[in-house]
């Protein structure tokens, strides 16, 4: 089962593929939620918005993330090398593109 996790929660790392998504739109998150209802794998999806302004929490969740997806317009800096930008000028247009690739 996919879990969507928001500030200030942190869940124990399980066998789920863990992804942190930074500055996704409401529509992108809704699309992803619908996709996750029918996908084959289970995910832990952390959602972070720039206006949360808690880099300590972001750092804690980034450590355990298998992938971090960052909106290309975001100014959030993440202390992790496993980052991929998404947006209209990127190969991954939205978070769901990444999940479709991983889930297949």
MOVEN-V973414 format. One record per backbone hydrogen bond with DSSP energy under -1.0 kcal/mol. NH is the residue of the N-H (numbers start at 0). CO is the residue of the C=O. E is the energy in kcal/mol with one decimal. If there is no record, write none. Layout:
BEGIN
NH,CO,E + NH,CO,E
END
This chain:
BEGIN
2,42,-2.9 + 4,44,-3.3 + 8,5,-2.1 + 16,41,-1.7 + 18,43,-2.8 + 19,66,-2.1 + 20,45,-3.1 + 21,68,-3.1 + 22,47,-2.9 + 28,24,-2.0 + 29,25,-2.5 + 30,26,-2.6 + 31,27,-2.0 + 32,28,-2.4 + 33,29,-2.1 + 34,30,-2.2 + 35,31,-2.7 + 37,34,-1.5 + 43,16,-2.2 + 44,2,-3.4 + 45,18,-2.6 + 46,4,-2.5 + 47,20,-2.6 + 51,48,-2.3 + 52,49,-1.2 + 57,53,-2.0 + 58,54,-2.4 + 59,55,-2.0 + 60,56,-2.2 + 61,57,-2.3 + 62,58,-1.4 + 64,61,-1.2 + 65,17,-2.5 + 66,17,-1.4 + 67,81,-2.2 + 68,19,-3.1 + 69,83,-2.2 + 70,21,-2.2 + 71,85,-2.9 + 73,70,-2.2 + 79,77,-1.9 + 82,80,-1.1 + 83,67,-2.7 + 85,69,-2.3 + 86,91,-2.0 + 89,86,-2.0 + 96,93,-1.3 + 98,94,-2.0 + 99,95,-2.6 + 100,96,-1.6 + 101,97,-2.4 + 102,98,-2.6
END
